[in-house]
Structure formats: structure tokens, C-alpha cells
Amino acid sequence: MLYWLLYQKLFPYFRIFRIFRYLTFRTVCGSLTALLIGLLIGPYVIEKLREFQIGQYIREEGPQSHQKKSGTPTMGGVLILISILVPTFLWSDLSNPLVWLVMMSTLLFGAIGFADDYIKVVHRRNQGLTAWAKLGLQLLVSGGVAVVLVGLETHGNYSTRLMVPFAKRFRPDLVIDSLLHMPHLWWLAYVGFVVFVMIVIAGSSNAVNLTDGLDGLAIGCTIIAAGALTVLTYVSGHVVFADYLELQRMPLVSELTVFCGAMVGGSIGFLWYNAHPAEIFMGDVGSLALGGAIGTVAVVIKQELLLPFIGGVFILEAVSVMLQVGSYKLRNGKRIFKMAPLHHHFELMGWSESKVIARFWIMALVFALFALTTLKLR
């Protein structure tokens, strides 16, 4: 909105507003705005959550050291959503359809998490939404994103071609390559693309959700992943950098840099209150929204295959749960880890909560830096 007002409308009369044309300036403004929103309204949100007695329920089978956290205000993801979406609305070019797509995806995933938290906290039903209901809604939103991307692809504003890490020439097209092999089943090629996008985005959303188990763990890893996405988004939309790094340039993508910057700033603002010992938890409304946002941005900028490195800790947490459940069912109750997700395993090994958090942040940073190095190692 401010971009439209200050640059597109007032720039012809006030040349000082020329600065608002620069994406880097608007990204910094968006990030700082998100940070300030988080810091300024954080105490108000915490107070209101306490007033409405929206406190965290701690499952009995979890680590006993976590029982003291029971009653801590949760559903703080509302603060995260405000901190991300408002600056994006203010500082990005709202004529860009990809900006609206990513914002709507984030908001809808947040709505799923809000419904789950509302049932658990307000109605005192500890299970919240059933696992199948939650997954079904996530797949529905992810499928909607995929359908919109197919529509943009038909107008030349998106590509279904994959960017493969470490490979310069190998860039398979999920739709075109399939059409060449089965021209009479053209619809099946698009169905395959939609399913792929659904798996990536819904998987990302659930992975962040599983990571949200310690004070500041998920939000700290999100800051790092969002920072990496900010760089990847900027270079993917920049004509010089995209050509130098042999990336598939997509001009519309560059505007998402503002969104990613806002995600970094908003997450830092939330970490101020979520750091150990946490004054507020993000709840599913925050974790599902952040995971959905990360997955959606990765799909839009064609870095789906790089996502396991961008969010490496999230993937490790999700895989640990799958391995634990698989082992329990297939090996007659035998477990691989002391407890899943993975962060609880290290807690039960004797690591303090702060040590687990700090070391997982370090791993997240290493993964993200590795993801960025693949831009040149091609």
C-alpha cells in the first residue's frame, strides 16, 4: 500500500520518494516494521491471552521438566501473523499475484492452526482437530496454491521446471516432460504437479509444527530459514544475479523478498518473548502458518528440492517422528529414540533445554549456509 502511495502516486511530484522503488530498501523497511510490531504489541497480546485464560496444555507423556510450563499463554502465532502480513501489505507491490498467493497461504494455514488451538484451549479438548482433519485441511490449502500456480503457468508467470541442486543442465519440468511421454493423459501431468506441491507445502507446515516443542526452538530456526529464503528470493528475481548463478529468472518472484524479510523481522520480534523461559508460545496457529509460508515460498521460487537444507532441522524433527512411529509399529513396540521429536531425545539424554535449543540453532545455520553455497556449486 505504501509502495503504491509513495512511489506510484507521489513520486512524480516528490522525487525523494524514488527510494521506494528499490526492493532492498522496502525489504529492510518491511523487516524493521515487522520487528517493531512484534516488540510493541507483544505485551498487549500476552496480557490478553492471559486475560482470556488461553494457556498451554502440556501432555503428561512429555518430559516432566515441561510440566511447569503449563498455563503459559499460547496462540501467540496471531502476533506472528500480524507482524508478517501487515508489513508485507504496506511495503510490497500489491499488483503482484505471487505476493497475494503467499500471504493467503500463510493466513489459511494460520487459520487451520487457530481452529486446532481454539478447540484444544477454549473447549478444553486436548486433541484439538483430529490428525486426519488437520492433514486434510492442509492438503486442501496446498492444493489450492498448486492450482493457482498452474493458472499462472498458463499465462507465463510461473514455471513448473525444477531447479536441482548441484546440477546446471538437469532441470526436469514436472508438466512438460510428462506431457511428452503421455500426450493423451495431459490432465495426469497437472495432477502430478499438484500432488507434488501439496506434499511439499503440507510437509513443511507439519515439520515446523513438530519442531515447536522447546522455548524459542522453532522460531529461531524459522529466522534462519527465512533469512536464507530472503537471499534466494532476491537472487532468483534479479536479472544479473540469476544469470550469473544460472538460475531460472522469474521477475515476479523478486517482490516476495519483502515477505521473506518481514518473516525474519516478525520472527525476531516473537523470539523476544518466546526465548527461554518463554512468556508466550506460538501454538499451531504460528507453527502451521510459518511452515506453510516457508513451503509456499520454496515452491514459488523453484527451490523445492533445496528445502530440506533450508529447513534442515525441521526435516530432522519430522523424520525422527516418522522413524519412531514406524519402529514402534513394525518392531513390536521398540523405539529408536528415547522420545520423539528429536529435541526431546536429547533432553532425556541429559542436555539442558537451553543447550538443545542453541545446538539446534547452530545446526539450522549450518544447513542454511550449505543451501546458499549450492547456488554457486553447480
C-alpha positions as CSV (number, residue, x, y, z in Angstrom):
1,M,0.0,0.0,0.0
2,L,2.8,2.4,0.9
3,Y,4.6,1.4,-2.3
4,W,1.6,2.3,-4.3
5,L,1.0,5.6,-2.5
6,L,4.6,6.9,-2.0
7,Y,6.1,5.7,-5.3
8,Q,3.5,5.1,-7.9
9,K,1.3,8.1,-6.9
10,L,3.5,10.7,-5.2
11,F,6.9,10.1,-6.8
12,P,6.1,12.2,-9.9
13,Y,5.6,15.2,-7.5
14,F,8.2,14.4,-4.8
15,R,11.4,13.0,-6.2
16,I,12.6,12.0,-2.7
17,F,10.2,9.0,-2.9
18,R,12.3,7.5,-5.6
19,I,14.0,5.4,-2.9
20,F,10.8,3.3,-2.5
21,R,11.3,1.8,-5.9
22,Y,14.3,-0.2,-4.6
23,L,13.4,-3.7,-3.4
24,T,16.3,-3.8,-0.9
25,F,15.1,-0.7,0.8
26,R,11.5,-1.9,1.0
27,T,12.7,-5.3,2.3
28,V,14.6,-3.6,5.1
29,C,11.6,-1.4,5.9
30,G,9.3,-4.5,5.9
31,S,11.7,-6.4,8.2
32,L,12.1,-3.5,10.7
33,T,8.3,-2.8,10.6
34,A,7.6,-6.4,11.4
35,L,10.2,-6.4,14.3
36,L,8.7,-3.2,15.8
37,I,5.1,-4.6,15.5
38,G,6.2,-7.7,17.3
39,L,8.0,-5.9,20.1
40,L,5.4,-3.2,20.6
41,I,2.2,-5.2,20.6
42,G,3.7,-8.4,22.1
43,P,3.0,-7.4,25.8
44,Y,-0.6,-6.5,24.8
45,V,-1.1,-9.8,23.1
46,I,0.4,-11.7,26.1
47,E,-1.8,-9.8,28.5
48,K,-5.0,-10.5,26.5
49,L,-4.2,-14.2,26.2
50,R,-3.7,-14.4,30.0
51,E,-7.0,-12.4,30.5
52,F,-8.9,-15.0,28.3
53,Q,-7.0,-17.8,30.1
54,I,-5.6,-19.2,26.9
55,G,-2.8,-21.3,28.4
56,Q,-0.7,-24.1,27.0
57,Y,-1.7,-27.7,27.9
58,I,1.4,-29.9,28.5
59,R,0.9,-33.6,27.6
60,E,1.6,-35.9,30.5
61,E,3.8,-38.3,28.4
62,G,6.2,-35.4,27.6
63,P,9.3,-34.6,29.6
64,Q,8.4,-33.9,33.3
65,S,10.5,-30.8,33.2
66,H,7.9,-29.2,30.9
67,Q,5.0,-29.5,33.3
68,K,6.0,-26.2,34.9
69,K,5.2,-24.5,31.6
70,S,1.5,-25.5,31.8
71,G,-0.7,-22.4,31.6
72,T,1.8,-20.2,29.7
73,P,-0.1,-18.1,27.2
74,T,-0.3,-19.8,23.8
75,M,-1.8,-19.0,20.3
76,G,0.9,-16.3,20.1
77,G,1.1,-17.2,16.4
78,V,-1.6,-14.5,16.0
79,L,1.2,-12.0,16.8
80,I,3.5,-13.6,14.2
81,L,0.8,-13.4,11.5
82,I,0.2,-9.7,12.2
83,S,3.9,-9.0,12.3
84,I,4.4,-10.6,8.9
85,L,1.3,-9.8,6.9
86,V,0.9,-6.1,7.9
87,P,4.4,-5.1,6.7
88,T,4.1,-7.2,3.6
89,F,0.8,-5.3,2.8
90,L,2.5,-2.0,3.5
91,W,5.8,-2.4,1.7
92,S,5.2,-4.8,-1.2
93,D,3.8,-4.2,-4.7
94,L,0.2,-5.5,-4.3
95,S,-0.3,-5.8,-8.0
96,N,2.0,-8.8,-7.9
97,P,-0.2,-12.0,-7.8
98,L,2.5,-14.0,-6.0
99,V,2.5,-11.7,-3.1
100,W,-1.2,-12.3,-2.6
101,L,-0.7,-16.1,-3.1
102,V,1.9,-16.3,-0.4
103,M,0.0,-14.1,2.1
104,M,-3.2,-16.1,1.6
105,S,-1.4,-19.4,2.0
106,T,0.2,-18.2,5.3
107,L,-3.2,-16.8,6.5
108,L,-5.1,-20.0,5.7
109,F,-2.5,-22.3,7.3
110,G,-2.7,-20.0,10.3
111,A,-6.5,-20.4,10.3
112,I,-6.1,-24.2,10.4
113,G,-3.8,-23.8,13.4
114,F,-6.1,-21.3,15.0
115,A,-9.0,-23.8,14.8
116,D,-6.9,-26.5,16.3
117,D,-5.7,-24.3,19.2
118,Y,-9.2,-23.0,19.8
119,I,-10.6,-26.5,20.2
120,K,-7.8,-27.5,22.5
121,V,-7.6,-24.4,24.7
122,V,-11.0,-22.9,24.7
123,H,-13.1,-26.0,24.5
124,R,-10.6,-28.0,26.7
125,R,-10.4,-30.8,24.2
126,N,-6.7,-31.8,24.4
127,Q,-6.7,-33.5,21.0
128,G,-7.9,-30.4,19.0
129,L,-8.6,-31.2,15.4
130,T,-8.2,-34.9,14.5
131,A,-5.0,-35.7,12.7
132,W,-6.9,-36.6,9.5
133,A,-9.0,-33.4,9.7
134,K,-5.9,-31.2,10.1
135,L,-4.0,-33.0,7.3
136,G,-7.0,-32.8,5.0
137,L,-7.2,-29.0,5.5
138,Q,-3.5,-28.6,5.0
139,L,-3.7,-30.6,1.7
140,L,-6.7,-28.6,0.6
141,V,-4.9,-25.3,1.1
142,S,-1.7,-26.7,-0.5
143,G,-3.8,-28.0,-3.5
144,G,-5.3,-24.5,-3.8
145,V,-1.8,-23.0,-4.0
146,A,-0.9,-25.5,-6.7
147,V,-4.0,-24.8,-8.8
148,V,-3.2,-21.1,-8.7
149,L,0.4,-21.8,-9.8
150,V,-0.9,-23.9,-12.7
151,G,-3.1,-20.9,-13.7
152,L,-0.1,-18.6,-13.5
153,E,2.0,-21.1,-15.6
154,T,-0.5,-21.0,-18.4
155,H,0.0,-17.2,-18.6
156,G,3.8,-17.4,-18.5
157,N,4.1,-16.1,-14.9
158,Y,5.3,-19.3,-13.4
159,S,7.4,-22.4,-14.4
160,T,6.9,-26.0,-13.4
161,R,10.5,-26.7,-14.1
162,L,12.5,-27.9,-11.1
163,M,15.9,-26.4,-10.0
164,V,18.1,-29.4,-9.0
165,P,20.9,-28.6,-6.5
166,F,24.5,-29.1,-7.9
167,A,23.1,-29.7,-11.5
168,K,23.4,-27.0,-14.1
169,R,21.7,-28.6,-17.1
170,F,19.3,-31.1,-15.4
171,R,16.1,-29.2,-14.9
172,P,13.1,-31.5,-15.3
173,D,9.7,-30.0,-16.0
174,L,7.0,-31.7,-13.9
175,V,4.4,-30.9,-16.5
176,I,6.0,-30.6,-19.9
177,D,8.2,-33.7,-19.6
178,S,5.2,-35.7,-18.5
179,L,3.2,-34.4,-21.4
180,L,5.8,-35.6,-23.9
181,H,5.5,-39.2,-22.6
182,M,1.7,-39.3,-22.3
183,P,0.1,-36.6,-24.5
184,H,-3.3,-38.2,-24.3
185,L,-3.2,-38.0,-20.5
186,W,-2.4,-34.3,-20.2
187,W,-4.5,-33.9,-17.2
188,L,-2.4,-36.5,-15.3
189,A,0.7,-34.4,-15.7
190,Y,-1.0,-31.5,-13.9
191,V,-2.4,-33.8,-11.3
192,G,1.2,-35.0,-10.6
193,F,2.4,-31.4,-10.2
194,V,-0.5,-30.5,-7.8
195,V,0.2,-33.6,-5.7
196,F,3.9,-32.7,-5.6
197,V,3.2,-29.2,-4.4
198,M,0.7,-30.5,-1.8
199,I,3.3,-32.8,-0.3
200,V,6.0,-30.1,-0.2
201,I,3.9,-27.4,1.4
202,A,1.9,-29.6,3.8
203,G,5.1,-31.4,4.8
204,S,6.8,-28.2,5.5
205,S,3.9,-27.0,7.7
206,N,3.9,-30.2,9.7
207,A,7.7,-30.2,10.1
208,V,7.7,-26.8,11.7
209,N,4.8,-27.8,13.9
210,L,6.7,-30.8,15.2
211,T,9.8,-28.7,15.9
212,D,7.8,-26.3,18.1
213,G,8.4,-28.1,21.4
214,L,11.1,-26.0,23.2
215,D,11.2,-22.3,24.1
216,G,12.5,-20.5,21.0
217,L,13.5,-23.6,19.1
218,A,11.1,-23.4,16.2
219,I,11.1,-19.6,15.9
220,G,14.9,-19.4,16.0
221,C,15.2,-22.0,13.2
222,T,12.5,-20.1,11.3
223,I,14.6,-16.9,11.4
224,I,17.5,-18.7,9.9
225,A,15.4,-20.4,7.2
226,A,13.6,-17.2,6.4
227,G,16.9,-15.4,6.1
228,A,18.1,-18.0,3.6
229,L,14.8,-17.7,1.6
230,T,15.2,-13.9,1.6
231,V,18.6,-14.3,-0.2
232,L,17.3,-17.0,-2.6
233,T,14.2,-15.0,-3.5
234,Y,16.2,-11.8,-4.2
235,V,18.7,-13.5,-6.5
236,S,16.0,-15.5,-8.3
237,G,14.3,-12.3,-9.3
238,H,17.4,-10.3,-10.0
239,V,18.4,-10.3,-13.7
240,V,22.2,-10.0,-13.1
241,F,22.4,-12.5,-10.2
242,A,20.1,-15.0,-11.7
243,D,22.1,-15.0,-14.9
244,Y,25.4,-15.2,-13.1
245,L,24.2,-18.1,-10.9
246,E,22.5,-19.8,-13.8
247,L,19.1,-19.7,-12.1
248,Q,15.8,-19.6,-13.8
249,R,14.9,-15.9,-13.6
250,M,11.3,-15.2,-12.6
251,P,10.7,-11.4,-12.4
252,L,7.5,-11.6,-10.3
253,V,9.3,-13.6,-7.6
254,S,11.6,-10.7,-6.5
255,E,8.7,-9.0,-4.7
256,L,8.5,-11.9,-2.3
257,T,11.8,-10.7,-0.8
258,V,9.7,-8.2,1.1
259,F,7.5,-11.0,2.5
260,C,10.6,-13.1,3.5
261,G,12.2,-10.0,5.1
262,A,9.0,-9.4,7.1
263,M,9.1,-13.1,8.2
264,V,12.6,-12.6,9.5
265,G,11.7,-9.4,11.4
266,G,8.4,-10.7,12.7
267,S,10.1,-13.9,13.9
268,I,12.8,-12.0,15.7
269,G,10.1,-9.9,17.4
270,F,8.3,-13.0,18.6
271,L,11.6,-14.6,19.8
272,W,12.0,-11.7,22.2
273,Y,9.1,-13.0,24.2
274,N,9.4,-16.7,23.2
275,A,13.1,-17.1,24.4
276,H,13.7,-19.4,27.3
277,P,11.9,-19.1,29.7
278,A,9.1,-18.3,27.3
279,E,6.4,-15.8,28.1
280,I,4.3,-16.9,25.2
281,F,4.0,-19.9,22.9
282,M,3.2,-19.7,19.2
283,G,0.8,-22.6,19.2
284,D,-0.3,-24.3,16.0
285,V,-1.6,-21.0,14.6
286,G,2.0,-19.9,14.4
287,S,3.8,-23.1,13.6
288,L,1.5,-24.2,10.8
289,A,1.5,-20.7,9.3
290,L,5.3,-20.4,9.3
291,G,5.7,-23.9,7.9
292,G,3.1,-23.2,5.2
293,A,4.8,-19.9,4.4
294,I,8.3,-21.5,4.1
295,G,6.9,-24.3,1.9
296,T,4.9,-21.9,-0.3
297,V,7.9,-19.6,-0.9
298,A,10.1,-22.5,-1.7
299,V,7.7,-23.8,-4.3
300,V,7.1,-20.4,-5.9
301,I,10.9,-19.6,-6.3
302,K,11.5,-23.2,-7.6
303,Q,13.7,-24.3,-4.7
304,E,11.5,-27.3,-3.5
305,L,14.5,-29.7,-3.7
306,L,16.6,-27.3,-1.7
307,L,14.0,-27.0,1.1
308,P,15.4,-30.0,3.1
309,F,18.6,-28.0,3.5
310,I,17.0,-24.6,4.0
311,G,14.9,-26.1,6.9
312,G,17.2,-28.9,7.8
313,V,16.3,-29.0,11.5
314,F,12.6,-29.1,10.6
315,I,13.2,-32.1,8.4
316,L,15.3,-33.9,11.0
317,E,12.5,-33.4,13.6
318,A,9.8,-34.7,11.2
319,V,11.9,-37.7,10.1
320,S,12.6,-38.6,13.7
321,V,8.9,-38.8,14.4
322,M,8.3,-41.0,11.3
323,L,11.1,-43.3,12.3
324,Q,9.9,-43.6,15.8
325,V,6.3,-44.4,14.8
326,G,7.5,-46.8,12.1
327,S,9.8,-48.6,14.5
328,Y,7.2,-48.8,17.2
329,K,4.7,-50.4,14.8
330,L,7.0,-52.7,12.9
331,R,9.3,-53.8,15.7
332,N,6.7,-54.7,18.4
333,G,7.0,-51.6,20.4
334,K,10.7,-51.0,20.1
335,R,11.8,-47.4,19.8
336,I,14.8,-45.8,18.1
337,F,14.8,-42.6,20.2
338,K,14.1,-42.1,23.9
339,M,11.3,-39.8,22.8
340,A,10.3,-38.1,19.6
341,P,10.5,-35.4,18.1
342,L,14.3,-35.4,18.2
343,H,14.7,-32.5,20.6
344,H,13.0,-34.5,23.4
345,H,15.5,-37.3,22.8
346,F,18.4,-35.1,23.6
347,E,16.6,-33.6,26.7
348,L,16.2,-37.1,28.1
349,M,19.9,-37.8,27.4
350,G,20.6,-35.1,30.0
351,W,21.0,-32.0,27.8
352,S,19.5,-28.8,29.3
353,E,16.8,-27.2,27.3
354,S,19.0,-24.2,26.6
355,K,21.7,-26.4,25.2
356,V,19.4,-28.3,23.0
357,I,18.0,-25.0,21.6
358,A,21.4,-23.4,21.0
359,R,22.8,-26.5,19.3
360,F,19.8,-26.9,17.1
361,W,20.1,-23.3,16.1
362,I,23.7,-24.0,15.1
363,M,22.6,-26.9,13.0
364,A,19.9,-24.8,11.3
365,L,22.6,-22.2,10.5
366,V,24.9,-24.8,9.0
367,F,22.1,-26.2,6.9
368,A,21.1,-22.8,5.7
369,L,24.6,-21.8,4.8
370,F,25.0,-25.1,2.9
371,A,21.8,-24.4,1.0
372,L,23.2,-21.0,-0.1
373,T,26.5,-22.5,-1.2
374,T,24.7,-24.7,-3.7
375,L,23.9,-21.6,-5.7
376,K,27.4,-21.5,-6.9
377,L,28.3,-25.2,-6.6
378,R,26.5,-26.2,-9.8
